[in-house]
Amino acid sequence: MEKFSLEKSFTLVELLVSIFIIMLLAAIILPNYRTGGQQFALQRSANKLALDIRRAQQMAMSAESFNCGPGWKMKGYGTNLGTDNDYYLLKVRCEDETNPGSYNDQTIGSAINLEKDVKILNLTVNPLNIFFYSPDPTVDLGGFNEVSIVICLKTDISKTKTIGVNQAGLIEIQ
């Protein structure tokens, strides 16, 4: 008959200490993982919004055509944003041929959603329209020289990203 050797096994205390250490590390890491994921979602949303503003700018500069309907001519492309929304719209601006300066903005496609936990917190003016016109590169910021779009986490509005657009058409994330 063989005897069990006590020297080659773990004691109950050693197992409990190991389990306690693993649980302690998990308790420290998991909450930070969730916060990190939300911060990453905020950064992705800021990048996507800036990219879509650049896309509208590029569509205007390339003079991409759009049929506005009889009596209207395409003026430019842009975005429309509203405070507390978790989406924004790409728009085309059509100008009345008989009444220059009279516009009709039409939505291109459907609303573009921000990430799940992200919303628009603050705008220079609500609603904010940013339009780009060609052939002479012109930026229409509704009379402002510079506008800012502040997006935040829905669960913590102190976590923000700011997208700025100036009269020269420079788009930057701060």
HELIX and SHEET records of a PDB file:
HELIX    1   1 LEU A    6  LYS A    8  5                                   3    
HELIX    2   2 LEU A   12  MET A   61  1                                  50    
SHEET    1   A 5 TYR A 103  ASN A 113  0                                        
SHEET    2   A 5 TYR A  87  ASP A  96 -1                                        
SHEET    3   A 5 TRP A  72  LEU A  81 -1                                        
SHEET    4   A 5 LEU A 128  TYR A 133 -1                                        
SHEET    5   A 5 THR A 138  ASP A 140 -1                                        
SHEET    1   B 4 VAL A 118  LEU A 123  0                                        
SHEET    2   B 4 GLU A 146  LEU A 153 -1                                        
SHEET    3   B 4 THR A 160  ASN A 166 -1                                        
SHEET    4   B 4 ILE A 171  ILE A 173 -1                                        
END                                                                             
